[in-house]
Amino acid sequence: MGRRATKKAAPPATRERRPARRLQGVDPRVLAGKLYELHARAERQGDQGYLERWPGDGETHGVLHFAQVHADRLDGEAYQQAALLRITLAEWLRQQADPLQLRALDDARGAGVQWDQVALALQYTNVDGEPNPSSAFNRHASLKVAVLGRPEDRRQPHVARIIEARAVQEELERRDRERAEDARYPAMDAAARALLEHFESGEILSDPDDDFWWSELADVVDDRRDASERANLVVYVRGVVRETYAHAKRTGESPTTTERARQVLEEAAALVDPSASERDW
């Protein structure tokens, strides 16, 4: 009797230990500035004038090209440091291009461009110059993972389908939240206006040097045109409640000067977060 074929397990969608390669906290201008300083020291010790052609710290591609062309003007530790800076800058530049190429691919596909045409644009061809549409498809899927995925997601084409399903679920959840917030908009709008009324009359106290959320609430309360904007009003109400209670804790004073203002503040806090007490804010 022949051996039954075992079904091959699907490759994992996430990595448990090895994080995805994604630069964090990189400022290209800072790195460019460090490269400039390395070359400035070299110029003072040798060739004069070549730094006049420096492209400017904000021109990342130009900085990389300049640093590569003039790499041999450095030596020793400076040469090593510059090479490492160029590696990081090149990786940063490559990662910045990923979202742009993904959008271009999405636009092309949305306009009816076929995968073989995309393959030709990417020069994904065989030895006879014929397009390889599957390679173009896989490139699109990998970009989707790189740009839209989470750090633990593997950059493999099959993971793109998981990310698409995740995005659909997140959008459904966002719409559910939006509908829930829109349903209670009348109560939130009334709370926002009551807060502003008592704040402007001096009955609700806040830090005069830090009234950001009060200013924001006053600007937006009359400008809620669609469901998304109406649902977002809770962000501003939460901000003024938190700002008011934080000021009261810092000063040791009551956040309000009248009983009615206290009720308005507490009602707004309960509307924003029913489970929170004044101590939680």
ABEGO torsion letter per residue (X at the ends): XBBBBBBBBBBBABBAABBBBBBBGBBAAAAAAAAAAAAAAAAAABBBGAAAABAEAABAAAAAAAAAAAAAABBEAAAAAAAAAAAAAAAAAAAAAAAAAAAAAAAAAAAGBBAAAAAAAAGBBBAAGBBBAAAAAAAAAAAAAAAABBAABBBBAAAAAAAAAAAAAAAAAAAAAAAAAAAAAAAAAAAAAAAAAAAAAGABBBBAABAAAAAAAAAAAAABABAAAAAAAAAAAAAAAAAAAAAAAAAGBBABABAAAAAAAAAAAAAABAABBAAAX
